[in-house]
Amino acid sequence: MTDAQIILAYGRDTGIVAIGHGERYKAAHQALAAAGFRRGDDWVFHLPNADESASRATVAGLVRHATAHGAEVTTSSRRFIGDTARDIARLLPGQWEARIELYSHPVWQQDLVPWLWDSGELARAVQNERVPYAATLTDTAGTTLLLVERPGCQLGYLVGAFAPEPFEEGYGDPHAPCSIALPPFAGRAAWAIADRFLPAYERAVHGRRIATVAEALDRIRAEQDAWAAIVSSGRYSAAPPLGATALGEAAETCLNRAWAEFLTVIQHGPALLDRCRAAATSRPEDARVLAELADALTDADSLDRDASFMRPERDARLRATLGTWLTHSEPFLRQAHAATPPRQHAPPVAAPPRQALPHGQHAPRR
């Protein structure tokens, strides 16, 4: 394989499209431009003339120009991934936007690795196989999926997710959902995403939120225990006893550290509390505790946003909020684990027939 590649595919609305890639992708781009292809806003090259005979002549010319530039031309066995992504986006529940991603240089696809939140085949493919292009599907809630052609497969796709924004990087996270393989038909692919992948994704987000909050509460508890040890001994570890001023400063330092950790609870706690339904569990009495935790979060959020509180009042309310969450962490985590994220609604299409669809046809929206 040369280090300058050109892949030709067929776009439903644009006709023949071309994507240049490889370590010498610029040479591939030069060959495309010399042959008469024009680059669009998405950096995908298109043939400006839809006339069949003219297109055939342009493609033949492309082969000559590619040879002159040291590039290799191949034809994809699939339709243009942009069409596939847009068809799937229209059939998924909710509002989704499809975008094309190009990784012209091989190292560019490695930029995906830290952000892919996947424990399956997609992550392995991005790390070990050449993925010159892909498509993203993003909904109004900020969920972003990555769609790639499945390596080693003539027609299928892989879909997985990027880490949700509050969690930043997703590489190696044990809570990551597992990507799934998709058939080459938009209706079946959308059905599989809505019926299998998105529910698994929601459960993974829920599980990661629980773990994140639990870890933050553990760190706060450790900070509080350290402070209790200082108060009991009057000193830091084996250091000389602290005076009143030093004790006051130590108290402020410990509280600020605990508060910095509690910002994580403020960020993820509301979403978890919204899912909790104590009345539907074996511990309905936890409803009172959940209400107290929600009130404490509301108070904490007001403290975080309003800088007008005097320090004594602010510190007292911070300690009260921290105390409420530490005291009730066990029933909270119990209820959070019991809360099951709702399943996504099925896509508004009937399950397509099992027989193969004609070439180029996609499952209609129904």
Secondary structure, DSSP 8 states (H G I E B T S, - for coil): --SSEEEEEEETTTEEEEEEESTTHHHHHHHHHHHT-EE-TTS-EE-S---HHHHHHHHHHHHHHHHHTT-EEEEEEEE-HHHHHHHHHHHSSS-EEEEEEE--SGGGGGGGTTTEE-SSHHHHHHHHS---EEEEEEETT--EEEEEE-TT-SS-EEEEEE--GGG---TT-TT----EEE-SSHHHHHHHIIIIIHHHHHHHHHHHHHHHHHHHHHHHHHHHHHHHHHHHHTSSTTS----HHHHHHHHHHHHHHHHHHHHHHHHHHHHHHHH--GGGSS-TTHHHHHHHHHHHHHHHHHHHH-TTS-HHHHHHHHHHHHHHHHHTHHHHHHHHHH---------SS----SS---TT------
